[in-house]
Amino acid sequence: MQNAKENQGMLPFDLRIQTQHRFDYCRVFDFPKEAELLRFTRLTWYGYDEEGPAVYREDPDTGEVVRIDFLQ
């Protein structure tokens, strides 16, 4: 997991992780299975941007946002 504040050209996020899974539109609404990501319950964006497929989720209590990157 990486902290990221200098993310130019993308939506703002606080944390960034890379998964070893391929992006699947059918699974976008599934909650993350990793314990440290369970608090990010609000889906804010999903799709492809200049860095590839990703999902953005927000922790509604703290306002923190995680970007989850998928394999292309």
C-alpha positions in Angstrom: 0.0 0.0 0.0 1.3 3.4 -0.8 0.4 6.9 0.3 -0.1 9.2 -2.6 -0.7 13.0 -2.5 1.1 14.0 -5.7 -1.3 12.3 -8.2 -1.4 14.6 -11.2 -4.1 14.1 -13.8 -6.1 11.6 -11.8 -8.8 11.9 -9.2 -7.3 12.6 -5.7 -6.6 9.7 -3.4 -4.9 9.1 -0.1 -3.9 5.4 -0.5 -3.0 3.3 -3.5 -2.8 -0.4 -3.8 -2.1 -2.8 -6.7 -4.0 -6.0 -7.0 -3.0 -9.1 -8.9 -6.5 -9.4 -10.5 -7.8 -8.4 -13.9 -10.4 -5.6 -14.0 -14.0 -7.0 -14.2 -17.0 -4.6 -14.5 -19.1 -7.4 -12.9 -17.1 -7.2 -9.7 -16.8 -3.5 -9.3 -19.5 -3.3 -6.6 -18.0 -6.1 -4.5 -16.4 -5.0 -1.3 -12.6 -5.4 -1.0 -11.6 -8.6 0.8 -8.5 -7.3 2.5 -9.1 -6.4 6.1 -7.4 -3.0 5.9 -9.7 -2.0 3.0 -13.0 -3.0 4.6 -13.6 0.6 5.8 -13.7 1.9 2.2 -17.4 1.1 1.6 -18.4 4.0 -0.7 -17.7 3.4 -4.4 -16.8 6.8 -6.0 -15.4 5.9 -9.4 -14.4 2.9 -11.6 -13.1 2.5 -15.1 -10.0 3.2 -17.1 -7.8 6.3 -16.9 -4.3 7.1 -18.2 -2.7 4.6 -15.9 -5.1 1.7 -16.5 -8.1 0.1 -14.8 -8.9 1.3 -11.3 -11.6 1.6 -8.6 -11.8 4.5 -6.2 -13.5 3.9 -2.8 -14.0 6.2 0.1 -14.2 5.7 3.8 -17.4 7.6 4.7 -16.2 8.2 8.3 -12.8 9.8 7.5 -13.2 10.9 3.9 -10.0 9.0 3.0 -10.0 7.6 -0.6 -8.2 4.5 -1.8 -7.3 3.8 -5.4 -7.2 0.2 -6.3 -5.3 -0.6 -9.5 -5.9 -3.7 -11.5 -3.9 -5.6 -14.1 -4.6 -4.7 -17.6 
